[in-house]
Amino acid sequence: MPLDDGILDIIVCPRCKGDLVYDADGSRLVCGVCRLAYPVRDDIPIMLESEAERVE
């Protein structure tokens, strides 16, 4: 089940407060500004910097 569009409208990057893009293939939320990807596990976004991965 994909993330609800309502969640995507209000959730932001915890580091820069920028918008996030949902990458369904990677099951993650990506911040284009910080270049961090936050995992989504069991349809729950894990919005901790310690859990995020750097994206290129």
C-alpha positions, 0 to 999 in steps of 0.5 A, a space after each residue: 500500500 503506497 503512502 497516503 497523498 495527505 501525508 506527502 502534503 504535510 511531511 517535510 525533511 527533518 533537517 532542512 524542512 524541505 519537500 520530500 519526494 516518494 520513491 516507491 521503487 526504493 520505498 523511501 522519501 527523498 529530500 533533493 536539497 539535503 540529498 538524504 533518503 528516509 526509509 519507509 517501512 511497513 508504510 511508516 516513514 522513518 524520519 530520523 537522520 540516523 536512519 537516512 541514507 545519502 543519495 547521489 
